[in-house]
Amino acid sequence: MLNIGPKDGACIEVSGSPTEKAVLQWGIKIGMNFDVVRSQSTLLYVSPFNSLKKRGGVALRGDDSQVRIHWKGAAELVLASCKEYLNTDGSLKPIDNDMEYFMKAIEEMGTRSLRCVAIAYRNYDKDDIPVDEGQLTEWNLPEDDLVLLAIVGIKDPCRPGVKNAVKVCTDAGVKVRMVTGDNIQTAKAIAIECGILASGEDAREPIIIEGKTFREYSEKEREHTCKQISVMGRSSPSDKLLLVQTLRKLGEVVAVTGDGTNDAPALHEADIGLAMGIQGTEVAKESSDVIILDDNFASVVKVVRWGRSVYANIQKFIQFQLTVNVAALVINVVAAISSGDVPLNTVQLLWVNLIMDTLGALALATEPPTDHLMHRTPVGRREPLVTNIMWRNLIIQALYQVAVLLVLNFRGLTILNLKDDEWGNAVKNTLIFNGFVLCQIFNEFNARKPEEMNVFSGVTKNYIFMGIVGTTFLLQIMIIQFLGKFTSTVRLSLNLWVVSIIIGIFSWPLAIVGKLVPVPRTPLARVFSKPYQRCIAARNH
């Protein structure tokens, strides 16, 4: 129902759907008095807008007991149901002779990105209604032989920033598609205005299709065309759902925005459902994964940006954690097998584990999003979490740490000019422990930027990272200098601290050189899995 108020010369407020509000506000501007009309009519039935029929209607009974059915909806569909139109002089004229004129008007408004709505009615004698008034439904309201009252064009302007948001998504490798109930001309014009379609001489040849056409395609035809579809006009909720299912079947990661109850199936089926927080219905919100509070498409860019940031931070932490694990495991295993003694004892490994799991996770997981993330290609659903670049960085750093610390373990006494006694071995093992921890502290900077040469970019703006790294370094000094009995270490001289820092800081130039090493594009997991798959296929054959 629509409520109109206040009165007494104040601005009249109209409530309802955006389309109904626009039409009623236009009626108020041309001098219509809705209170008089309402007082002379009795509401019999309201048929809400049906996304399949693309129209909504209402049945009213006047003072003369005559029933009038009013329809509003998609202009060309309602127009096809009309046999007459109301002329400016109040007379009724056959619509056949002027049908081309009305269709041209609809097409012209559509090219100006106006949403075309037709308003029509039909008089019905009370005795001619097929059912009792109390049993009226939207399915038995007459929909043919209507009288056209008006065709209106409603402007739904793009919000500021939408065109730029679409460009950012496109540059980020995210294909933006428009699926709308508007006709093809209107949908195309809005898509050009939003930047979804190019315009002018540089315009591409995207696929612009009607929902009915896509629906009637065979499964193979849908799979062949769905990736190229940029605009789908005159679509129903089932068409939107069918497009989502087809894209997911082809391995695409699909995000869907919607606000209506009819959008719920597509929101639920998509990998990421984005519901509108203001205009969205409760059903749509419950079926979605993310609720956009401001109903602005530009907020989708923030979702993409933060989503990529979370994924990238997880990869950074995994690379850092695997480097620590591999290095610690190899050092202790090799030392234990060769000499029967391990350079890193239990308490020291617990401290390393604290750096690796807790402090490392906090430092790397708090990295804010950067513009670089929006220039990366999207990650497919079958892509491995540990990429070839991560493997390269991990292996280079782990090999360096293992090599240096094993050299210290087996030749440290000679290199450091220490005696082969209890004190000399304690100093050597303390240096190994201290160098290993400092390697991890300095390697945290490398883990921030797995692909970029400048690992210090933006580091001073991340106060949490700097605070955690600084705290870890201070705690390490306290452990070595003051908690020797607890960790089985001894105090190190200033020279040995310099040696430890040099061992750790060398990971920075090593990371730069390592990033010059090319890596294959095919993930290693797929390369190693191919021989296994061939064996399985041969066995099955």
N, C-alpha and C positions, 0 to 999 in steps of 0.2 A: 504494500500500500504506500501511497505517496502523501506526505503531509506538507501543507503550504502555510507559511506564517513567518513572522508576525504581520500584523496589519497596522492601521492607524498611521499611514504614511511612511512607515519604516520600510527598509528593504525586505522584500519577500524572500524567504529562504525555502528552497525546494529540496526535499530529500528523496532518495531513491537511487537507482543505478545511474552511472554517469550518462548513459544514453538518454534515459528518461528525464534526468535533470536538465540536460541540454535542450530537449524538445520542449519541456514545460517552460523553461526560462525564455525560449524563443516565443512561445505562446503568450507569456506575460508581456513581453515587449510589444507585441502587435495588438494588445488590448483585450485579450481573452479574460473572461471572468469565470474562474473555475467553481466558485462557490454557488453561483446560480445554476450551473450545469449539474452539480452534485445534488442540489436540493430538488431538482426535477427528475432525478434518475435513481433507480434502485439497482445496486450491484447484485448480479446473479452468480457470476463465476469469473475468476481470474485465472488465466492460463499463463504461467511464467514463461519466460523466454526458453525455447527448446533448442538446444544446440544442434539437434538432428534436422529439425524442420526450419531452423534459422528464423523463427518468428515467435512472437508472444501475442496473446489476445485477451479480450475481456468481453463479457456479455452483460448488457445493461437493459433494464426495462424502463421505458418512459412513462409519463403520466397517461398517455393514450393506450397503455398496455402493449405497445409495440416493442418488440425486442430488437436491439441493434447489436451486432457483433463488430467489434473494432479489432483490427490487426495492425501490428507494426513489426518490421523485420527487414531482412536483406532485400534491397530495393528490387533487383531483377527477379527474385523469386516471388515476392508479393505482387510485382507488376504482372507476372505471368498468370496470376490468378484473377486479374481484373478484366472486366468486360466493358466498363464505362469509367469515365472520369468526371469530376466536378469542375465545370468551367468557371472562369472568373465572374460570370454573370449569374452564377447559381444554377445553371442548367446542366443536365447530364448529357454527355456526348459519348458515342462509341469510341472505344480506345484503339480499335484496329487501325484506323487511318493515321493515328498519331503515335503508334507504337515505336516507330523508328526514331521519332523526335525524343521520346522519353528515354530510350536506350542510349541515344547520343548524349543526353544530359547526364545520365548515370556514368557513362564512360568519361566524360569531360571532368566531372567532379572527382572521379577516381584518380585521374592523372594528376590532380592537384592535391592528392593524399587526403581527400575528404571521405569519411565513412558515410556511405549512402544508405539511408533508411527510408522506406516507403511506408506511408500511413494510408490505410484503406478501411472501408466498412461495408456492411451489408445489413439491410433491414429484413426483419423476420417477423411474421405474424406469430402471435403466441401459440396459435393452434398448429402452426407448421413445424414447431420444434420437435425433433424426433423423440425426445425423452422429456420427462418431467424436469422442471427447473432445478429441483434439488439433486438431480442425477447428472447434471451437465459435467462433462469432462473436456479436456483439451482435444480429445480424439473425436468427439462428435460435434464440436463447434464447426459450422460451415466455413470452408476455406476457399471456395470458388465463387465465381460470379460476383466479385467484389467491385466496389466503386472506389477509384483512386482519389484520395484527398490531396496528398502532397508527397513530394520526394524531397527530402532534406539532406544536406551535406554537413556532417559534423566534423569539425577539425579536432583531431587529437594530437596536439603538437608534441614533438619529442622533448623530453626533459633536457635541460642544459647538461652537457657532459656525456650524453649517451653516444653521440657520434665518436667522440674521442675514446670512450670505453670500448666501443666495437673495434676501433682501430687497434687499441692495445691488445684486445683479445686475439685479433687476427695476426698481429705481429708475434704473439706468443704461441702461434700454432693452433689456436682454438677456433674452429669454424663456427660462426654464428649463423643459425638458421631461423627464419621467421615462419611460424606455423600459426595461421590466423583464420578466423571465420570471415574476414572481409573478402570482397571480390578481388580478382587478379590485378586489376588496374590500381585499386587503392593499395593493396599489399605491396605491389611493385614500387609505387610512388613513395610509400612510407619507408620501404627498404632502402631506396636511394637516399632519402632524407637522413636516415640513420647511419648510412655508410655500409650497410650490409651488401648492397649492390653498387657497382661503380656506375658512373654516368658519363655521357659525352663520348668522344671518340675512343677513349681508352677503356670503354665498358667491356667487361668480359661477356661471355655467352653462358651465363649460369642457367641451371634448370629451374624454371618457374612453372609450377604445376598446380593443378587443382586437386583437392583431396579425393574427389570422386575418381579421377583418373588414376591416382596412385593406388587407390583401394582396389581398382579393377585389374591392376597389373598382376601377372603371375609372380610366383615367389622369386624366380630367377630374374625377372625384369625389375622387381623391387630392389633386389640385392645389387643389380647393375647400376641403378640410377640413384639410390638413396644417398650415396656419398657426395653426389654432385648437386643435390637439391639445395637451393639457397632460400627459396620462398615457396611456401605451400598456402594457397588461398582457398577460401570456401571449404575449409577442413572441419571435420567433426572430431570430438575427443577420441573416437576409435582410430581415426587416421593418425593422430598424434601418437597414440599408443603403438600403432603398427610401425610407424617410422622409428620409434625408440627400440622396439623389439628387433627390427631388421638391422639397425646399426649395431646393437649389442651382439647380434648373431655374427656379424662380420668382425668382431673383436674391438670395436670402437668403445671408448669410455664416454658415456653420454650423461650430460647434465641437462635438466629440464626445469624451466620456470613456469609457474602457473599460480592462479589465484582462485579458480572456481572448483566447485564440487566435482564437475566433470573432468577436471585435470588430475584428480586423485590417482586413477590407474597409471597414467604416464609418470607422475611424480614418484609413485611407489616402484614402478618398473625400472626407472632410470638408476644409474649408478649414484648420482647425486641429485636429489630433488630439492629445488629452491622455491619455497612458497612465499607469497607476499604477506607481510605482517599487518598491513593496514586494510587492504581490500580483500585479502585472502580469507576464505571460509575455514572453519575449524576442521572440516574434513580434509581440505588441502594441506593445512598445517600438520595434521597428524600423519599424513602420508609422506611428508617431506623429511629431508635430513637437515636442512638449513632454512631458517626463516629470515627473510630480508626485512628488517624493521621499517625501512623508509620506502619500500616499494620501488626502488630505483635500480635500473639495470647497471648503473655505474658501480653499485655495490658488489656486483658479480666479479668485477675486476679485483676487488679487495679479497673476495673469497678465493679466487684463483691465486692471487699473490701470496696469501697466508697459507693456503694449502700446499703450494710448492715450497714455501719456506719450511713448513713442518717436515715435509718429505726430505728436503735437502739437509735439514738439521739431523734427522735420523741417520742419513747416510754418513754425515760427518762423524757422528758419534760411533757408528759401527766401524768406520775406517780407523778411527783413533783406538777403539777398544781392541780390534783384531791385531793392530800393530803391537800393542802392549802384550797381549796374550801370546802371540807368536814368539816375540823376542824373549819374554820371561821363560816360556816353556823350553825353547831351544837351548838357552843359556844353562838352565838348571839340568836339563837332561844330558847334554853333552858333558858338562862338568862332572855330574854324578857318575856317568859311565866311565869316563877317563880317569878321574882321580878319586872317586868315592866320596867327594865332598861337594856341597852346593854353595855357591857364592851368595845366594839370596835365601835367607832363612824364613821361617813361617811368619814372624812378626813383620819383617820387611815386606813380604808379599801381601800381607793384610793391608799395609799402608799403601802399597802400589795399587791394590784392588780398590781401596777407598778413592784414590786419585782417579782411577779408571772409570769406576761405576758412578759414584755419587758426584764428586766435584767436576769430573769431566763431562758428565751428562748435563749438569747445570750450566757449565760454561758454554757448551756447544749448542744446547737446546734453546738458549735464550738469544741466539743470533736473530736480529730483526730482518724482515724481508728487504731485498735489494732489487734495483732495477735490472740487474743481470739475470735474475730468475725469470723475468718476463720475456727474455730473448732466447730462452732455451726451448727446445722442442718438447712437446708433451711426452710423458712416459706412458707407454702402452701397458695394458693389464698383464701381459705376459713377460714384461721386461724384468730382469733380475734386480733385486735390491742392491746387490753389490756389483757395481759396474766395472768394466775393464779399466777405467781410469782409477777407480778406487784400488783395484788389485795392483796396478802399477805403483801407485804411491805407497801402498801398504808394504809391498815386497821390497822396494828400495829402502824405505826407512827401517824395516825389520832387519834386512841384511846388514845395513850399516851398524845398527845397534848390536846385533849378534857378533859381527866381526870385531868391532872395537872392544866389546866387553870380554869376549873370549880371549883376545890377545892379552888384555889386562889380567885375566884369570890365570893364563899359562905362562906369560912372560912379564907380568906386572912387577914382580920382585926385582928382576933385572933392569927393566925400563926405569923404575922409580928408585933404583939403587937402595933397595931395602934388604935387610937380613932375612934369611929363611928361618924365622922363629915365630913364636906366638904373636908378638907385637907386629912384626912385619906382615904376617898374613892377615891380622886384624885390620891394619891400615889398607892393605890391598883390597880386601872384601868390602870395607867401608867405601873406598873410592869407586868400586864397581857398583855398589848400591846407590851412591850419590850420583854417579854419572848416569845410571839407568833412569833414576827419577827425573833428573834434569833433562834428559832426552825426551821424556814424556811431556814435561812442562813446555819445552820449546816446540815440540811436535804438535801441541794443541793449536799453535798459530797456523801451522801448515794445514791442519784438519779444517780450519775455518774456510779455506779457499782451495778445494781439491783441484780446481781447473785453472784458477787465475795465478798469474805470476806474482802479483803483489799481495802477499798474505796479510799485510798490515792495513789494507784498505778498510777504513771505517772502524778499526779496532778501538780507537780512543773514545768512540761514541757508545760503545757497548760497555757500560760501567760494571755490569755483573761479571762479564768475562774478565775484565782487567782486575776486578776485586778478587775473583776466585783464583786466578793465576798468581796474583801477588800474595794472597793468603797461603796458597800451597807452597810457594817459595819460602816464605817466612817460617812455616811449620817445618819444612825440611831442614832449615838452618837450626831450628830448635832441637829437632830430633838428633841431628849429627853432633851438635855442640853440647847439648845438655841432657839428653835421654839415652846416652850410650849403653847404660846397664840394661835398660828395658829392650832396646833394639839390637843389642850385641854389636854395637859400633864403637868407634873411638873418634876423638876429635881430630879434625883434619887441619893442616896448616893452610895458610893463605895461598901458598903455591898450589896445593892440591885442590883447593876450591877453584882456582883459576883453571886448572886442568879439567875439572868437572864441568865448568861452564863452557869451556872450549869444545868439549865433547858434545854437550847438548846443543850449543849454538850452531855447530857445523851442520845440523839438520836443515837449517834454513837455505844456505846455498845449494845443498844437495837436493832439496825439494824443487828448486828452480831448474836445476840441470835435469832432474828426473822428468819434469813436465815437458821437456823437449823431446822425450822419447815417444814416438808414435805408438798408438795402441790400435788393435783391430776393431772394426765396428761391430762385428758379430760377437755377442756376449760369450764368454768362455763356457758358461753353463750349457749353451746350445752346442758349442763345438764338441764338448766332451760327451754330450748326450746323443750325438748323431751315431757314433759306432754302436752304442747300446741299442738305439732304435733299429739300426740295420740288423743287429743280431736277433732282436725280437721279431722283426718282420720276416727274416729268413726262417726262423724256427716255426712261426705260424704258417709260412708258406709250405 
